[in-house]
Amino acid sequence: MIKVLFVCLGNICRSPSAEAVFRKLVEEQGLDETIKIDSAGTHAYHIGSPPDSRAQEAARRRGIDMSSQVGRRVDDGDFYTFDYILAMDKSNEYHLREMAPAEEIHRIRRFLEFAPGRREQEVPDPYYGGHTGFENVLDLIEDASEGLLADIKVRISRVITKGQ
Ligand code: 4NP
C-alpha cells in the first residue's frame, strides 16, 4: 500500500480537490486497493467543514463529487503514515517542514514537482479570488496527478522487483 496525503492551508479548496481528482484517476486505473489517499490542512480554521462550494462546483463540472469530504488538520501521526506528503505551495511546504520530525522530512514534496511541463511551482490559493481560480487549480492538479501516478507506479514496480 502506498499512502498519499495532499496538504494546503485550510483543507477546503486545493487539497480536497487534489484528493478527489487523484482518487478518480486511481480508481479509473483499478489501483484503489493499492493507493490510499487523504488530504489535510496546516491550519485549524476549517476542521469538520465540507469543501468550499466553489471547489465543489468546479469539480462537479468535471464529473467529480467532493461532497462527502471533511476538513481536518495535519497531525503528528501523518508524518509516519504517508509515503508522499504533498504541499500545494511553498508556505504549506514550510509549515510541514516545521512540524515534521527531522527523520521524516524526506516524505514532504511540493505537488507540482510532479508536473514538470508546468512553469508554476505552486497551486495558487483560490480562496479570495473568482471562479477562474478554481478552474486553474483543477488544471494544475490534473497535470500533477498524472505525474504523481507515474512516480508511484515506478515505486511499486521497484518493490515488486525487489521481492522476486
Ligand atoms: P485552501 O484555501 O488552503 O486551498 O483550502 C483556503 C481556505 C481557507 C482560507 C485560506 C485558504 N482561509 O483563510 O480561511
Backbone and ligand atoms as CSV (ligand in chain L), in Angstrom:
chain,resi,resn,atom,element,x,y,z
A,1,MET,N,N,0.847,-1.207,0.000
A,1,MET,CA,C,0.000,0.000,0.000
A,1,MET,C,C,0.878,1.251,0.000
A,2,ILE,N,N,0.601,2.163,-0.928
A,2,ILE,CA,C,1.275,3.464,-0.970
A,2,ILE,C,C,0.273,4.497,-0.458
A,3,LYS,N,N,0.740,5.374,0.434
A,3,LYS,CA,C,-0.197,6.339,1.034
A,3,LYS,C,C,0.204,7.772,0.662
A,4,VAL,N,N,-0.795,8.537,0.191
A,4,VAL,CA,C,-0.568,9.900,-0.313
A,4,VAL,C,C,-1.428,10.877,0.482
A,5,LEU,N,N,-0.798,11.927,1.010
A,5,LEU,CA,C,-1.538,12.984,1.718
A,5,LEU,C,C,-1.323,14.314,0.994
A,6,PHE,N,N,-2.417,14.945,0.545
A,6,PHE,CA,C,-2.347,16.269,-0.058
A,6,PHE,C,C,-2.587,17.306,1.026
A,7,VAL,N,N,-1.775,18.384,1.006
A,7,VAL,CA,C,-1.855,19.376,2.087
A,7,VAL,C,C,-1.914,20.797,1.525
A,8,CYS,N,N,-2.873,21.587,2.049
A,8,CYS,CA,C,-2.918,23.027,1.767
A,8,CYS,C,C,-3.113,23.757,3.103
A,9,LEU,N,N,-3.574,24.980,3.035
A,9,LEU,CA,C,-3.733,25.755,4.270
A,9,LEU,C,C,-5.011,25.342,5.021
A,10,GLY,N,N,-6.153,25.439,4.339
A,10,GLY,CA,C,-7.433,25.254,5.032
A,10,GLY,C,C,-8.084,23.899,4.878
A,11,ASN,N,N,-7.600,23.104,3.899
A,11,ASN,CA,C,-8.205,21.790,3.568
A,11,ASN,C,C,-9.669,21.914,3.133
A,12,ILE,N,N,-9.998,23.065,2.488
A,12,ILE,CA,C,-11.347,23.166,1.917
A,12,ILE,C,C,-11.323,23.514,0.418
A,13,CYS,N,N,-10.172,23.901,-0.120
A,13,CYS,CA,C,-10.117,24.230,-1.555
A,13,CYS,C,C,-9.157,23.305,-2.301
A,14,ARG,N,N,-7.850,23.563,-2.170
A,14,ARG,CA,C,-6.894,22.870,-3.038
A,14,ARG,C,C,-6.665,21.408,-2.691
A,15,SER,N,N,-6.357,21.113,-1.406
A,15,SER,CA,C,-6.007,19.714,-1.102
A,15,SER,C,C,-7.194,18.752,-1.211
A,16,PRO,N,N,-8.427,19.152,-0.831
A,16,PRO,CA,C,-9.526,18.212,-1.075
A,16,PRO,C,C,-9.800,18.024,-2.567
A,17,SER,N,N,-9.529,19.091,-3.371
A,17,SER,CA,C,-9.672,18.952,-4.830
A,17,SER,C,C,-8.638,17.952,-5.359
A,18,ALA,N,N,-7.406,18.070,-4.870
A,18,ALA,CA,C,-6.358,17.133,-5.302
A,18,ALA,C,C,-6.718,15.707,-4.874
A,19,GLU,N,N,-7.211,15.572,-3.655
A,19,GLU,CA,C,-7.629,14.246,-3.167
A,19,GLU,C,C,-8.670,13.639,-4.120
A,20,ALA,N,N,-9.671,14.443,-4.491
A,20,ALA,CA,C,-10.780,13.935,-5.309
A,20,ALA,C,C,-10.328,13.618,-6.736
A,21,VAL,N,N,-9.536,14.512,-7.331
A,21,VAL,CA,C,-9.066,14.295,-8.706
A,21,VAL,C,C,-8.158,13.069,-8.756
A,22,PHE,N,N,-7.223,12.986,-7.802
A,22,PHE,CA,C,-6.278,11.867,-7.823
A,22,PHE,C,C,-6.999,10.544,-7.538
A,23,ARG,N,N,-7.992,10.584,-6.646
A,23,ARG,CA,C,-8.750,9.352,-6.345
A,23,ARG,C,C,-9.473,8.845,-7.602
A,24,LYS,N,N,-10.040,9.775,-8.362
A,24,LYS,CA,C,-10.751,9.369,-9.587
A,24,LYS,C,C,-9.775,8.686,-10.561
A,25,LEU,N,N,-8.593,9.289,-10.708
A,25,LEU,CA,C,-7.580,8.722,-11.610
A,25,LEU,C,C,-7.167,7.323,-11.151
A,26,VAL,N,N,-6.935,7.195,-9.853
A,26,VAL,CA,C,-6.501,5.914,-9.270
A,26,VAL,C,C,-7.594,4.850,-9.438
A,27,GLU,N,N,-8.836,5.253,-9.243
A,27,GLU,CA,C,-9.950,4.299,-9.404
A,27,GLU,C,C,-10.088,3.877,-10.866
A,28,GLU,N,N,-9.938,4.839,-11.772
A,28,GLU,CA,C,-10.048,4.513,-13.205
A,28,GLU,C,C,-9.002,3.476,-13.616
A,29,GLN,N,N,-7.857,3.494,-12.923
A,29,GLN,CA,C,-6.778,2.566,-13.270
A,29,GLN,C,C,-6.828,1.300,-12.419
A,30,GLY,N,N,-7.872,1.160,-11.605
A,30,GLY,CA,C,-8.038,-0.050,-10.789
A,30,GLY,C,C,-7.010,-0.189,-9.685
A,31,LEU,N,N,-6.465,0.957,-9.222
A,31,LEU,CA,C,-5.396,0.895,-8.212
A,31,LEU,C,C,-5.876,1.323,-6.825
A,32,ASP,N,N,-7.190,1.383,-6.625
A,32,ASP,CA,C,-7.688,1.913,-5.348
A,32,ASP,C,C,-7.410,1.005,-4.157
A,33,GLU,N,N,-7.058,-0.266,-4.398
A,33,GLU,CA,C,-6.669,-1.135,-3.276
A,33,GLU,C,C,-5.179,-0.956,-2.948
A,34,THR,N,N,-4.463,-0.300,-3.837
A,34,THR,CA,C,-3.001,-0.181,-3.713
A,34,THR,C,C,-2.575,1.199,-3.221
A,35,ILE,N,N,-3.393,2.216,-3.522
A,35,ILE,CA,C,-3.019,3.587,-3.180
A,35,ILE,C,C,-4.094,4.194,-2.282
A,36,LYS,N,N,-3.675,4.560,-1.061
A,36,LYS,CA,C,-4.601,5.222,-0.129
A,36,LYS,C,C,-4.386,6.742,-0.240
A,37,ILE,N,N,-5.477,7.511,-0.230
A,37,ILE,CA,C,-5.398,8.958,-0.481
A,37,ILE,C,C,-6.162,9.714,0.593
A,38,ASP,N,N,-5.560,10.808,1.071
A,38,ASP,CA,C,-6.241,11.649,2.058
A,38,ASP,C,C,-5.779,13.094,1.830
A,39,SER,N,N,-6.383,14.040,2.558
A,39,SER,CA,C,-5.930,15.427,2.498
A,39,SER,C,C,-6.092,16.064,3.875
A,40,ALA,N,N,-5.355,17.164,4.086
A,40,ALA,CA,C,-5.396,17.858,5.382
A,40,ALA,C,C,-4.905,19.278,5.202
A,41,GLY,N,N,-5.165,20.114,6.205
A,41,GLY,CA,C,-4.696,21.493,6.192
A,41,GLY,C,C,-3.625,21.715,7.251
A,42,THR,N,N,-2.773,22.725,7.024
A,42,THR,CA,C,-1.766,23.040,8.041
A,42,THR,C,C,-2.387,23.836,9.190
A,43,HIS,N,N,-3.551,24.450,8.927
A,43,HIS,CA,C,-4.200,25.271,9.960
A,43,HIS,C,C,-5.565,24.703,10.327
A,44,ALA,N,N,-6.092,25.180,11.436
A,44,ALA,CA,C,-7.280,24.558,12.033
A,44,ALA,C,C,-8.587,25.270,11.688
A,45,TYR,N,N,-8.535,26.258,10.759
A,45,TYR,CA,C,-9.718,27.101,10.521
A,45,TYR,C,C,-10.968,26.312,10.153
A,46,HIS,N,N,-10.811,25.230,9.403
A,46,HIS,CA,C,-11.995,24.606,8.782
A,46,HIS,C,C,-12.138,23.125,9.145
A,47,ILE,N,N,-11.701,22.768,10.337
A,47,ILE,CA,C,-11.846,21.381,10.777
A,47,ILE,C,C,-13.335,21.025,10.795
A,48,GLY,N,N,-13.683,19.885,10.189
A,48,GLY,CA,C,-15.070,19.413,10.174
A,48,GLY,C,C,-15.926,20.009,9.071
A,49,SER,N,N,-15.362,20.928,8.275
A,49,SER,CA,C,-16.153,21.578,7.215
A,49,SER,C,C,-16.078,20.791,5.910
A,50,PRO,N,N,-17.143,20.893,5.097
A,50,PRO,CA,C,-17.074,20.315,3.749
A,50,PRO,C,C,-16.202,21.209,2.867
A,51,PRO,N,N,-15.787,20.722,1.695
A,51,PRO,CA,C,-15.031,21.586,0.783
A,51,PRO,C,C,-15.828,22.838,0.419
A,52,ASP,N,N,-15.120,23.924,0.125
A,52,ASP,CA,C,-15.699,25.192,-0.327
A,52,ASP,C,C,-16.674,24.915,-1.489
A,53,SER,N,N,-17.817,25.603,-1.482
A,53,SER,CA,C,-18.842,25.320,-2.501
A,53,SER,C,C,-18.315,25.612,-3.908
A,54,ARG,N,N,-17.416,26.596,-4.044
A,54,ARG,CA,C,-16.861,26.900,-5.382
A,54,ARG,C,C,-15.962,25.758,-5.868
A,55,ALA,N,N,-15.218,25.145,-4.924
A,55,ALA,CA,C,-14.379,23.998,-5.283
A,55,ALA,C,C,-15.264,22.808,-5.671
A,56,GLN,N,N,-16.350,22.625,-4.925
A,56,GLN,CA,C,-17.260,21.513,-5.239
A,56,GLN,C,C,-17.897,21.691,-6.620
A,57,GLU,N,N,-18.309,22.944,-6.914
A,57,GLU,CA,C,-18.941,23.201,-8.220
A,57,GLU,C,C,-17.958,22.950,-9.366
A,58,ALA,N,N,-16.741,23.458,-9.208
A,58,ALA,CA,C,-15.733,23.291,-10.273
A,58,ALA,C,C,-15.449,21.804,-10.490
A,59,ALA,N,N,-15.365,21.045,-9.402
A,59,ALA,CA,C,-15.111,19.601,-9.526
A,59,ALA,C,C,-16.306,18.903,-10.177
A,60,ARG,N,N,-17.502,19.324,-9.798
A,60,ARG,CA,C,-18.714,18.692,-10.356
A,60,ARG,C,C,-18.763,18.875,-11.871
A,61,ARG,N,N,-18.298,20.043,-12.330
A,61,ARG,CA,C,-18.286,20.284,-13.780
A,61,ARG,C,C,-17.361,19.298,-14.498
A,62,ARG,N,N,-16.431,18.695,-13.725
A,62,ARG,CA,C,-15.529,17.700,-14.337
A,62,ARG,C,C,-15.920,16.282,-13.901
A,63,GLY,N,N,-17.148,16.141,-13.405
A,63,GLY,CA,C,-17.670,14.807,-13.078
A,63,GLY,C,C,-17.170,14.245,-11.762
A,64,ILE,N,N,-16.755,15.133,-10.843
A,64,ILE,CA,C,-16.190,14.670,-9.571
A,64,ILE,C,C,-17.035,15.180,-8.407
A,65,ASP,N,N,-17.427,14.264,-7.519
A,65,ASP,CA,C,-18.251,14.613,-6.355
A,65,ASP,C,C,-17.355,14.691,-5.115
A,66,MET,N,N,-17.276,15.888,-4.505
A,66,MET,CA,C,-16.430,16.067,-3.309
A,66,MET,C,C,-17.269,16.224,-2.040
A,67,SER,N,N,-18.588,16.035,-2.156
A,67,SER,CA,C,-19.487,16.467,-1.076
A,67,SER,C,C,-19.291,15.719,0.245
A,68,SER,N,N,-18.711,14.515,0.198
A,68,SER,CA,C,-18.597,13.753,1.454
A,68,SER,C,C,-17.265,14.009,2.173
A,69,GLN,N,N,-16.389,14.828,1.605
A,69,GLN,CA,C,-15.087,15.070,2.232
A,69,GLN,C,C,-15.230,16.053,3.411
A,70,VAL,N,N,-14.395,15.868,4.428
A,70,VAL,CA,C,-14.482,16.671,5.652
A,70,VAL,C,C,-13.089,17.204,6.003
A,71,GLY,N,N,-13.006,18.518,6.288
A,71,GLY,CA,C,-11.722,19.154,6.588
A,71,GLY,C,C,-11.096,18.633,7.877
A,72,ARG,N,N,-9.795,18.443,7.831
A,72,ARG,CA,C,-9.053,18.094,9.046
A,72,ARG,C,C,-7.685,18.757,9.000
A,73,ARG,N,N,-7.038,18.790,10.147
A,73,ARG,CA,C,-5.701,19.366,10.227
A,73,ARG,C,C,-4.652,18.247,10.154
A,74,VAL,N,N,-3.481,18.564,9.628
A,74,VAL,CA,C,-2.354,17.625,9.672
A,74,VAL,C,C,-2.081,17.281,11.128
A,75,ASP,N,N,-1.829,15.985,11.420
A,75,ASP,CA,C,-1.433,15.642,12.802
A,75,ASP,C,C,-0.095,14.901,12.799
A,76,ASP,N,N,0.473,14.746,13.986
A,76,ASP,CA,C,1.831,14.202,14.083
A,76,ASP,C,C,1.953,12.816,13.449
A,77,GLY,N,N,0.893,12.022,13.580
A,77,GLY,CA,C,0.928,10.669,13.035
A,77,GLY,C,C,1.062,10.640,11.522
A,78,ASP,N,N,0.603,11.704,10.860
A,78,ASP,CA,C,0.667,11.735,9.392
A,78,ASP,C,C,2.098,11.582,8.886
A,79,PHE,N,N,3.067,12.093,9.637
A,79,PHE,CA,C,4.456,12.069,9.175
A,79,PHE,C,C,5.048,10.663,9.194
A,80,TYR,N,N,4.383,9.752,9.902
A,80,TYR,CA,C,4.837,8.357,9.922
A,80,TYR,C,C,3.973,7.479,9.024
A,81,THR,N,N,2.780,7.988,8.662
A,81,THR,CA,C,1.794,7.167,7.940
A,81,THR,C,C,1.937,7.293,6.427
A,82,PHE,N,N,2.161,8.525,5.940
A,82,PHE,CA,C,2.054,8.770,4.496
A,82,PHE,C,C,3.425,8.749,3.827
A,83,ASP,N,N,3.504,8.044,2.682
A,83,ASP,CA,C,4.755,7.964,1.916
A,83,ASP,C,C,5.010,9.262,1.169
A,84,TYR,N,N,3.935,9.856,0.657
A,84,TYR,CA,C,4.033,11.134,-0.052
A,84,TYR,C,C,3.196,12.158,0.719
A,85,ILE,N,N,3.838,13.227,1.194
A,85,ILE,CA,C,3.112,14.337,1.827
A,85,ILE,C,C,3.330,15.538,0.909
A,86,LEU,N,N,2.263,15.934,0.198
A,86,LEU,CA,C,2.424,16.829,-0.957
A,86,LEU,C,C,1.817,18.194,-0.694
A,87,ALA,N,N,2.690,19.193,-0.599
A,87,ALA,CA,C,2.278,20.563,-0.296
A,87,ALA,C,C,1.827,21.272,-1.561
A,88,MET,N,N,0.752,22.042,-1.457
A,88,MET,CA,C,0.250,22.781,-2.613
A,88,MET,C,C,1.118,23.998,-2.919
A,89,ASP,N,N,1.663,24.657,-1.876
A,89,ASP,CA,C,2.513,25.823,-2.142
A,89,ASP,C,C,3.700,25.833,-1.182
A,90,LYS,N,N,4.580,26.830,-1.382
A,90,LYS,CA,C,5.822,26.869,-0.608
A,90,LYS,C,C,5.557,27.153,0.863
A,91,SER,N,N,4.513,27.920,1.133
A,91,SER,CA,C,4.171,28.207,2.523
A,91,SER,C,C,3.691,26.932,3.234
A,92,ASN,N,N,2.858,26.147,2.564
A,92,ASN,CA,C,2.435,24.867,3.148
A,92,ASN,C,C,3.645,23.964,3.378
A,93,GLU,N,N,4.559,23.968,2.400
A,93,GLU,CA,C,5.755,23.124,2.498
A,93,GLU,C,C,6.596,23.544,3.716
A,94,TYR,N,N,6.735,24.851,3.876
A,94,TYR,CA,C,7.493,25.390,5.014
A,94,TYR,C,C,6.869,24.944,6.342
A,95,HIS,N,N,5.544,25.087,6.438
A,95,HIS,CA,C,4.881,24.713,7.684
A,95,HIS,C,C,4.988,23.220,7.960
A,96,LEU,N,N,4.871,22.419,6.917
A,96,LEU,CA,C,5.011,20.969,7.103
A,96,LEU,C,C,6.414,20.629,7.604
A,97,ARG,N,N,7.410,21.285,7.027
A,97,ARG,CA,C,8.790,21.008,7.433
A,97,ARG,C,C,9.032,21.411,8.887
A,98,GLU,N,N,8.378,22.481,9.300
A,98,GLU,CA,C,8.476,22.918,10.700
A,98,GLU,C,C,7.856,21.894,11.649
A,99,MET,N,N,6.757,21.285,11.198
A,99,MET,CA,C,6.012,20.357,12.046
A,99,MET,C,C,6.644,18.960,12.096
A,100,ALA,N,N,7.334,18.572,11.020
A,100,ALA,CA,C,7.748,17.177,10.861
A,100,ALA,C,C,8.954,16.826,11.724
A,101,PRO,N,N,9.012,15.592,12.228
A,101,PRO,CA,C,10.244,15.115,12.850
A,101,PRO,C,C,11.349,15.064,11.784
A,102,ALA,N,N,12.580,15.426,12.158
A,102,ALA,CA,C,13.666,15.573,11.168
A,102,ALA,C,C,13.803,14.343,10.281
A,103,GLU,N,N,13.643,13.152,10.860
A,103,GLU,CA,C,13.872,11.926,10.075
A,103,GLU,C,C,12.750,11.627,9.076
A,104,GLU,N,N,11.660,12.383,9.141
A,104,GLU,CA,C,10.536,12.129,8.213
A,104,GLU,C,C,10.357,13.248,7.179
A,105,ILE,N,N,11.228,14.257,7.199
A,105,ILE,CA,C,11.087,15.405,6.295
A,105,ILE,C,C,11.162,14.978,4.824
A,106,HIS,N,N,11.889,13.890,4.554
A,106,HIS,CA,C,12.034,13.437,3.159
A,106,HIS,C,C,10.700,13.074,2.516
A,107,ARG,N,N,9.663,12.843,3.314
A,107,ARG,CA,C,8.339,12.494,2.747
A,107,ARG,C,C,7.642,13.714,2.150
A,108,ILE,N,N,8.095,14.930,2.515
A,108,ILE,CA,C,7.417,16.166,2.111
A,108,ILE,C,C,7.949,16.644,0.758
A,109,ARG,N,N,7.032,16.842,-0.196
A,109,ARG,CA,C,7.409,17.367,-1.513
A,109,ARG,C,C,6.381,18.428,-1.909
A,110,ARG,N,N,6.709,19.246,-2.904
A,110,ARG,CA,C,5.689,20.118,-3.481
A,110,ARG,C,C,4.979,19.358,-4.591
A,111,PHE,N,N,3.653,19.423,-4.589
A,111,PHE,CA,C,2.872,18.618,-5.529
A,111,PHE,C,C,3.276,18.888,-6.982
A,112,LEU,N,N,3.563,20.171,-7.318
A,112,LEU,CA,C,3.841,20.495,-8.720
A,112,LEU,C,C,5.221,20.043,-9.183
A,113,GLU,N,N,6.026,19.455,-8.288
A,113,GLU,CA,C,7.241,18.763,-8.751
A,113,GLU,C,C,6.866,17.647,-9.721
A,114,PHE,N,N,5.619,17.166,-9.626
A,114,PHE,CA,C,5.181,16.064,-10.483
A,114,PHE,C,C,4.540,16.563,-11.779
A,115,ALA,N,N,4.586,17.876,-12.008
A,115,ALA,CA,C,4.097,18.452,-13.268
A,115,ALA,C,C,5.239,19.229,-13.913
A,116,PRO,N,N,6.298,18.525,-14.364
A,116,PRO,CA,C,7.497,19.224,-14.844
A,116,PRO,C,C,7.247,20.053,-16.093
A,117,GLY,N,N,6.159,19.779,-16.817
A,117,GLY,CA,C,5.842,20.560,-18.010
A,117,GLY,C,C,5.249,21.928,-17.687
A,118,ARG,N,N,4.978,22.160,-16.429
A,118,ARG,CA,C,4.363,23.428,-15.998
A,118,ARG,C,C,5.423,24.393,-15.475
A,119,ARG,N,N,5.254,25.662,-15.796
A,119,ARG,CA,C,6.169,26.689,-15.261
A,119,ARG,C,C,5.904,26.910,-13.781
A,120,GLU,N,N,4.615,26.792,-13.376
A,120,GLU,CA,C,4.221,27.085,-11.995
A,120,GLU,C,C,4.878,26.104,-11.017
A,121,GLN,N,N,5.252,26.641,-9.862
A,121,GLN,CA,C,5.795,25.771,-8.814
A,121,GLN,C,C,4.790,25.564,-7.690
A,122,GLU,N,N,3.711,26.351,-7.718
A,122,GLU,CA,C,2.736,26.303,-6.630
A,122,GLU,C,C,1.320,26.241,-7.202
A,123,VAL,N,N,0.423,25.558,-6.479
A,123,VAL,CA,C,-1.004,25.651,-6.788
A,123,VAL,C,C,-1.509,26.872,-6.013
A,124,PRO,N,N,-1.901,27.955,-6.725
A,124,PRO,CA,C,-2.225,29.203,-6.014
A,124,PRO,C,C,-3.516,29.092,-5.198
A,125,ASP,N,N,-3.507,29.777,-4.072
A,125,ASP,CA,C,-4.675,29.778,-3.186
A,125,ASP,C,C,-5.843,30.484,-3.882
A,126,PRO,N,N,-6.959,29.786,-4.127
A,126,PRO,CA,C,-8.069,30.410,-4.865
A,126,PRO,C,C,-9.113,31.049,-3.952
A,127,TYR,N,N,-8.887,31.017,-2.641
A,127,TYR,CA,C,-9.956,31.319,-1.679
A,127,TYR,C,C,-10.536,32.721,-1.854
A,128,TYR,N,N,-9.646,33.706,-2.086
A,128,TYR,CA,C,-10.129,35.092,-2.174
A,128,TYR,C,C,-10.355,35.563,-3.611
A,129,GLY,N,N,-10.308,34.635,-4.563
A,129,GLY,CA,C,-10.483,35.025,-5.965
A,129,GLY,C,C,-11.817,34.572,-6.530
A,130,GLY,N,N,-11.922,34.589,-7.848
A,130,GLY,CA,C,-13.167,34.202,-8.515
A,130,GLY,C,C,-13.111,32.769,-9.014
A,131,HIS,N,N,-14.077,32.432,-9.867
A,131,HIS,CA,C,-14.233,31.052,-10.322
A,131,HIS,C,C,-13.069,30.561,-11.170
A,132,THR,N,N,-12.445,31.481,-11.936
A,132,THR,CA,C,-11.357,31.016,-12.804
A,132,THR,C,C,-10.203,30.452,-11.974
A,133,GLY,N,N,-10.043,30.984,-10.763
A,133,GLY,CA,C,-9.000,30.454,-9.868
A,133,GLY,C,C,-9.213,28.978,-9.571
A,134,PHE,N,N,-10.453,28.596,-9.410
A,134,PHE,CA,C,-10.756,27.192,-9.097
A,134,PHE,C,C,-10.543,26.300,-10.321
A,135,GLU,N,N,-10.827,26.839,-11.508
A,135,GLU,CA,C,-10.568,26.067,-12.736
A,135,GLU,C,C,-9.060,25.866,-12.916
A,136,ASN,N,N,-8.299,26.933,-12.672
A,136,ASN,CA,C,-6.832,26.845,-12.783
A,136,ASN,C,C,-6.274,25.823,-11.792
A,137,VAL,N,N,-6.808,25.827,-10.573
A,137,VAL,CA,C,-6.386,24.849,-9.559
A,137,VAL,C,C,-6.593,23.430,-10.093
A,138,LEU,N,N,-7.752,23.171,-10.683
A,138,LEU,CA,C,-8.033,21.816,-11.182
A,138,LEU,C,C,-7.123,21.451,-12.355
A,139,ASP,N,N,-6.848,22.428,-13.235
A,139,ASP,CA,C,-5.948,22.150,-14.370
A,139,ASP,C,C,-4.564,21.732,-13.862
A,140,LEU,N,N,-4.042,22.483,-12.895
A,140,LEU,CA,C,-2.720,22.162,-12.332
A,140,LEU,C,C,-2.743,20.796,-11.639
A,141,ILE,N,N,-3.800,20.562,-10.880
A,141,ILE,CA,C,-3.922,19.299,-10.142
A,141,ILE,C,C,-3.993,18.113,-11.107
A,142,GLU,N,N,-4.737,18.269,-12.202
A,142,GLU,CA,C,-4.844,17.164,-13.169
A,142,GLU,C,C,-3.472,16.822,-13.748
A,143,ASP,N,N,-2.694,17.850,-14.109
A,143,ASP,CA,C,-1.361,17.598,-14.676
A,143,ASP,C,C,-0.449,16.902,-13.666
A,144,ALA,N,N,-0.419,17.422,-12.432
A,144,ALA,CA,C,0.473,16.846,-11.422
A,144,ALA,C,C,0.012,15.438,-11.022
A,145,SER,N,N,-1.285,15.181,-11.095
A,145,SER,CA,C,-1.795,13.853,-10.720
A,145,SER,C,C,-1.263,12.785,-11.671
A,146,GLU,N,N,-1.193,13.121,-12.950
A,146,GLU,CA,C,-0.646,12.165,-13.938
A,146,GLU,C,C,0.809,11.829,-13.591
A,147,GLY,N,N,1.587,12.870,-13.292
A,147,GLY,CA,C,2.999,12.665,-12.960
A,147,GLY,C,C,3.176,11.899,-11.663
A,148,LEU,N,N,2.320,12.208,-10.692
A,148,LEU,CA,C,2.402,11.515,-9.406
A,148,LEU,C,C,2.095,10.026,-9.590
A,149,LEU,N,N,1.064,9.720,-10.358
A,149,LEU,CA,C,0.716,8.312,-10.548
A,149,LEU,C,C,1.852,7.568,-11.246
A,150,ALA,N,N,2.481,8.219,-12.224
A,150,ALA,CA,C,3.614,7.587,-12.909
A,150,ALA,C,C,4.744,7.306,-11.913
A,151,ASP,N,N,5.009,8.244,-11.006
A,151,ASP,CA,C,6.062,8.080,-9.996
A,151,ASP,C,C,5.726,6.917,-9.059
A,152,ILE,N,N,4.472,6.844,-8.663
A,152,ILE,CA,C,4.056,5.764,-7.750
A,152,ILE,C,C,4.177,4.408,-8.443
A,153,LYS,N,N,3.845,4.358,-9.726
A,153,LYS,CA,C,3.952,3.088,-10.458
A,153,LYS,C,C,5.405,2.606,-10.504
A,154,VAL,N,N,6.339,3.546,-10.681
A,154,VAL,CA,C,7.765,3.183,-10.664
A,154,VAL,C,C,8.126,2.630,-9.286
A,155,ARG,N,N,7.643,3.285,-8.246
A,155,ARG,CA,C,7.940,2.849,-6.879
A,155,ARG,C,C,7.378,1.439,-6.623
A,156,ILE,N,N,6.151,1.205,-7.082
A,156,ILE,CA,C,5.525,-0.111,-6.893
A,156,ILE,C,C,6.320,-1.174,-7.658
A,157,SER,N,N,6.721,-0.857,-8.888
A,157,SER,CA,C,7.423,-1.877,-9.679
A,157,SER,C,C,8.782,-2.191,-9.065
A,158,ARG,N,N,9.426,-1.185,-8.433
A,158,ARG,CA,C,10.703,-1.444,-7.744
A,158,ARG,C,C,10.488,-2.396,-6.575
A,159,VAL,N,N,9.404,-2.193,-5.821
A,159,VAL,CA,C,9.117,-3.052,-4.673
A,159,VAL,C,C,8.871,-4.480,-5.150
A,160,ILE,N,N,8.114,-4.615,-6.258
A,160,ILE,CA,C,7.796,-5.951,-6.780
A,160,ILE,C,C,9.085,-6.631,-7.245
A,161,THR,N,N,9.943,-5.889,-7.962
A,161,THR,CA,C,11.193,-6.459,-8.472
A,161,THR,C,C,12.093,-6.920,-7.322
A,162,LYS,N,N,12.148,-6.091,-6.276
A,162,LYS,CA,C,12.979,-6.440,-5.102
A,162,LYS,C,C,12.492,-7.717,-4.451
A,163,GLY,N,N,11.151,-7.874,-4.435
A,163,GLY,CA,C,10.546,-9.027,-3.757
A,163,GLY,C,C,10.715,-10.329,-4.491
A,164,GLN,N,N,11.172,-10.267,-5.764
A,164,GLN,CA,C,11.255,-11.500,-6.552
A,164,GLN,C,C,12.582,-12.232,-6.339
L,1,4NP,P1,P,-7.069,26.088,0.825
L,1,4NP,O1,O,-7.731,27.556,0.708
L,1,4NP,O2,O,-5.818,26.228,1.643
L,1,4NP,O3,O,-6.799,25.706,-0.595
L,1,4NP,O4,O,-8.102,25.198,1.489
L,1,4NP,C1,C,-8.005,28.385,1.800
L,1,4NP,C2,C,-9.074,28.115,2.601
L,1,4NP,C3,C,-9.368,28.950,3.668
L,1,4NP,C4,C,-8.563,30.058,3.908
L,1,4NP,C5,C,-7.475,30.304,3.110
L,1,4NP,C6,C,-7.192,29.469,2.049
L,1,4NP,N1,N,-8.890,30.928,4.991
L,1,4NP,O5,O,-8.182,31.932,5.163
L,1,4NP,O6,O,-9.845,30.662,5.737
